[in-house]
Amino acid sequence: MAIIIGIARPYLKLEDEYERLSSIQGAYSAIAYVMSDIVTKVKTEQDVADDSYAVYSSLRQVRGSLQPNEDTPSDSKLIEEMQTIVNRRYPTTFFYYPDEP
């Protein structure tokens, strides 16, 4: 069995896939950590400060740069079902929205 895996391994490119997924996961972890700080600050201050908005905007750009490395979702029905579950768990009234200027 080890011989078969050893022969097939270069063709499967598992190391490349592992590296790709690890880098995406690391970037999302960093984004989530900083975003958590921003959310806490906005909840505490009940306002979106300019510096918080600037950090949020830069995180969106980082998020956008990750998109080419992600897998494209192939099951739109599954995505819709998962979004329904998230919407049920966290309705829009759960979130704080700043007043419009």
C-alpha positions, 0 to 999 in steps of 0.5 A, a space after each residue: 500500500 505504501 508503494 502505491 501511495 508513494 508512486 501516486 503521491 506526486 500525481 495527486 499534488 497533495 503537498 501543493 493542495 495542503 499548502 494552498 489550504 493552509 495559507 487560506 486558513 491562516 489568512 482567514 484566521 488573521 482576518 477573523 481575529 482582527 474583525 473580532 476586535 473591530 466588532 467588539 469596538 463597534 459594539 462598545 462604542 455603538 459607533 463606527 469610528 474612522 479607524 475601524 472603518 479603515 481597518 475593515 476596508 483593508 480586511 475586505 481587500 485582503 479577503 478579495 485577494 484570497 478569492 482566486 485561491 479558493 475553491 469555487 462552490 459547485 452546489 448552489 442549492 447547498 449554499 442556499 440551505 446553509 445561508 438559510 440556517 445562518 439567517 435563522 440562527 443570526 437574524 438581521 435584528 441580531 446585528 448592530 447597524 449604525 444610523 444612516 448619516 
